[in-house]
Amino acid sequence: MPDAVDPLHVAASLRDAWPDLPALASVALVGNAPGTGGGSAIDAAEAVLRFNNAAGFGGRAGARVTHLVLVNRGGQMREWLADPGFIDRPVVRRARAFVLPFPMLPDAQNRPEPICFTREALALLRPLGKPVHILPGILHDEARRRLGPRTDGRPNPSTGFLTMLALRLGRPAQAAPAEVHGFGFDGWPGHPWAAERAWFADEAAAGRLRLHPLAADG
């Protein structure tokens, strides 16, 4: 198992990622599951973190975004790079900062078929003049350490899990629990959804986050 990540190191990384996020700010983490509601509560948070195409943005899931997390590996980023209208999307324009969840692969590891588009993503977003942060590799190590006992093989954590873990480790203990909306724990089959759901449930039971049910479930 990899060594545990140093929470102080992650905290420093988060300060770079989210310079406008006070240590004790209220935070809403908004996933893309169908049935996501709670827009008024989401918009009332001081920081609102959304993911990728931000399903429901501008509707039932609220109309505020401070930080947009964009997956920087695989086909989704490739699609965005090919879309000339991507940077004009409302959720992209309204975000104050961007977070790329995967560290940049060295060129030698990104061949012959590239999977890492970090350099291209930075070039795409840089003209917007907003901070862009890349989550550190040690955070991935810690995510796998926490998910490993709950699943078989080497876990491949989702972007939502990585972001929540970064918040969990990087914010002070006295910070209010993050309000988590729109997490259905379903999607690409390569992620350990059952293990992630169990971790979120444990964190909620310990009072470290509040997991809001989807409209279809609640």
BAGUVO-307152 format. One line per 3 residues: number of its first residue (from 1); their letters; for each residue x, y, z of C-alpha. Coordinates in steps of 0.02 Angstrom, whole numbers, plus 32768, in hexadecimal, padded with zeros to 4 digits. Layout:
<recs>
NUM) A) X Y Z; ... .
</recs>
This chain:
<recs>
1) MPD) 8000 8000 8000; 803F 80B1 7FDD; 8065 8121 8070 .
4) AVD) 7FD9 8192 80AC; 7FD7 8240 8064; 800D 82D0 80D3 .
7) PLH) 7F6F 8337 80F5; 7FD7 83D6 8105; 801E 83B9 8056 .
10) VAA) 7F6E 83A5 8010; 7F35 8440 806E; 7FBE 84A5 801A .
13) SLR) 7F8A 845E 7F72; 7ED6 848E 7F90; 7F05 853F 7FBD .
16) DAW) 7F58 854A 7F12; 7EC0 84FC 7EBE; 7E3B 8561 7F15 .
19) PDL) 7E88 8606 7F4B; 7DDC 8654 7F64; 7D9F 85C7 7FD6 .
22) PAL) 7DB0 85FC 808D; 7DE3 856E 80FF; 7D38 8568 8153 .
25) ASV) 7CCD 858F 80BA; 7C2F 852D 809E; 7C44 84B5 800B .
28) ALV) 7BC8 845F 7F97; 7C0B 83D0 7F2E; 7B95 83AF 7E9D .
31) GNA) 7B98 830F 7E38; 7B42 82EA 7D94; 7AC6 8261 7DC2 .
34) PGT) 7A17 826D 7D78; 799C 82B2 7DF6; 7A15 832D 7E44 .
37) GGG) 79B5 83B8 7E99; 79CF 842D 7F2B; 79FD 84C1 7EBF .
40) SAI) 79D7 8547 7F40; 7A3F 84F0 7FC6; 7ACC 84D2 7F4B .
43) DAA) 7ACF 8587 7F13; 7AD2 85C2 7FC9; 7B7D 8571 7FE7 .
46) EAV) 7C16 85E0 7FE3; 7C70 8566 7F70; 7C16 84FA 7EEF .
49) LRF) 7C7C 8471 7E9B; 7C37 841E 7DFE; 7C78 839A 7D88 .
52) NNA) 7C96 838A 7CCE; 7BF8 83B2 7C6A; 7B9E 83E6 7D0B .
55) AGF) 7AF6 8394 7CE8; 7A67 83F9 7D31; 7ACA 849B 7D37 .
58) GGR) 7A54 852E 7D22; 79BE 84C4 7D52; 798C 845D 7DE9 .
61) AGA) 7A41 8447 7E1D; 7A5F 8502 7E2F; 7AB4 8589 7DCB .
64) RVT) 7B56 85AD 7E2A; 7C02 8563 7E10; 7CA5 859B 7E5D .
67) HLV) 7D12 8506 7E2D; 7CFE 8493 7D98; 7D56 83EB 7D9F .
70) LVN) 7D81 83AD 7CF0; 7DC1 82FD 7CD0; 7E64 8311 7C71 .
73) RGG) 7E7E 825E 7C37; 7E1D 81FA 7BB8; 7D9A 8219 7B35 .
76) QMR) 7D35 829D 7B90; 7DC2 831C 7B8F; 7DE9 82ED 7ADB .
79) EWL) 7D34 831B 7AAF; 7D3F 83C2 7B08; 7DE2 83ED 7AB0 .
82) ADP) 7D8D 83CE 7A09; 7CF7 843B 7A37; 7D16 84F1 7A04 .
85) GFI) 7C86 8529 7A73; 7CC2 84D4 7B13; 7D0E 856C 7B67 .
88) DRP) 7C6F 85CF 7B44; 7BFF 8557 7BA3; 7BA9 85B1 7C34 .
91) VVR) 7BF1 853E 7CBA; 7CA1 8558 7C76; 7C8E 8615 7C6A .
94) RAR) 7C45 8625 7D19; 7CC5 85B8 7D71; 7D47 8619 7DD5 .
97) AFV) 7DC7 858D 7DCF; 7DE3 84E2 7D80; 7E24 8441 7DCC .
100) LPF) 7E73 83B5 7D65; 7E6C 8314 7DCB; 7EFC 82B4 7D7B .
103) PML) 7FB5 82DE 7D81; 800B 82FC 7CDB; 8058 8261 7C8D .
106) PDA) 8108 826E 7C49; 810E 8269 7B8B; 815E 81BD 7B8C .
109) QNR) 80C9 8175 7BEC; 8049 81C8 7B7B; 8071 8168 7ADC .
112) PEP) 804A 8123 7A60; 7F92 8149 7A81; 7F85 81E1 7AF2 .
115) ICF) 7F10 81D8 7B87; 7F4D 8272 7BE6; 7F19 831B 7BA0 .
118) TRE) 7F55 8389 7C2E; 7FC5 83F7 7BC3; 7F3B 8411 7B45 .
121) ALA) 7EBC 8436 7BCF; 7F2F 84B9 7C1B; 7F44 850B 7B72 .
124) LLR) 7E87 850A 7B58; 7E5E 8556 7C02; 7EEF 85CF 7C15 .
127) PLG) 7EA0 865B 7BAB; 7E11 8665 7C29; 7E8B 86A9 7CA9 .
130) KPV) 7E4E 863C 7D38; 7EB1 85CB 7DAD; 7EC9 8517 7D74 .
133) HIL) 7F04 8496 7DF2; 7F3A 83E2 7DD8; 7F17 836C 7E69 .
136) PGI) 7FB8 8319 7EA4; 7FE6 8264 7E85; 7FF5 8242 7F40 .
139) LHD) 7F3B 8265 7F4F; 7F1B 81D5 7ED6; 7F8A 8166 7F40 .
142) EAR) 7F26 8191 7FDB; 7E81 8176 7F80; 7EB7 80C8 7F4D .
145) RRL) 7EF2 80A4 7FFD; 7E47 80D0 8043; 7DE4 8074 7FBF .
148) GPR) 7E54 7FDB 7FB3; 7E0D 7F7A 8048; 7D5D 7F94 8004 .
151) TDG) 7D78 7F4C 7F56; 7DDB 7ECE 7EF1; 7E76 7EFB 7E8F .
154) RPN) 7EC1 7FA8 7E7D; 7E35 8028 7E8C; 7E23 80B2 7E0B .
157) PST) 7DCE 813F 7E6E; 7D50 81B1 7E1A; 7D68 826B 7E06 .
160) GFL) 7CDF 8289 7E86; 7D37 821C 7F07; 7DDF 8270 7EE9 .
163) TML) 7D93 831D 7EFC; 7D36 82F2 7F9C; 7DD1 82A1 7FE5 .
166) ALR) 7E38 833B 7FBB; 7DB9 83A6 8017; 7DB2 832D 80A7 .
169) LGR) 7E6E 832E 80BF; 7E91 83E1 8091; 7E11 8440 80F9 .
172) PAQ) 7E22 845D 81B5; 7DC8 83E6 822A; 7D55 8471 8266 .
175) AAP) 7D14 8496 81B7; 7C5C 8472 8199; 7C39 83CC 8142 .
178) AEV) 7C32 83D5 8085; 7B82 83CA 803E; 7B85 8341 7FBA .
181) HGF) 7AFC 8342 7F35; 7AE1 82DD 7E98; 7B50 8248 7EBF .
184) GFD) 7B00 81AA 7E79; 7B9D 813C 7E84; 7B80 80FA 7DD6 .
187) GWP) 7BD2 8115 7D2E; 7C72 80D8 7CDC; 7C86 8021 7D15 .
190) GHP) 7D40 8036 7D38; 7D1E 8097 7DD8; 7CFE 803A 7E7D .
193) WAA) 7C52 8085 7E98; 7C1C 8013 7F28; 7CBC 8038 7F86 .
196) ERA) 7CAA 80F2 7F6A; 7BF4 80F0 7FA2; 7C28 8095 8042 .
199) WFA) 7CB2 8114 8065; 7C3B 81A6 804D; 7BBD 8152 80C0 .
202) DEA) 7C41 813C 8147; 7C78 81F1 8136; 7BC3 822B 8142 .
205) AAG) 7BA6 81C1 81DD; 7C40 8211 822C; 7BFC 82BF 8206 .
208) RLR) 7C85 82EC 818C; 7C0F 8306 80F8; 7B55 830C 80D6 .
211) LHP) 7B1C 829A 8049; 7A79 82D7 8000; 7A0A 8253 7FAD .
214) LAA) 79DC 8262 7EF8; 792B 8299 7ED5; 7902 81EB 7E92 .
217) DG) 7941 819E 7F35; 78FF 8218 7FB4 .
</recs>
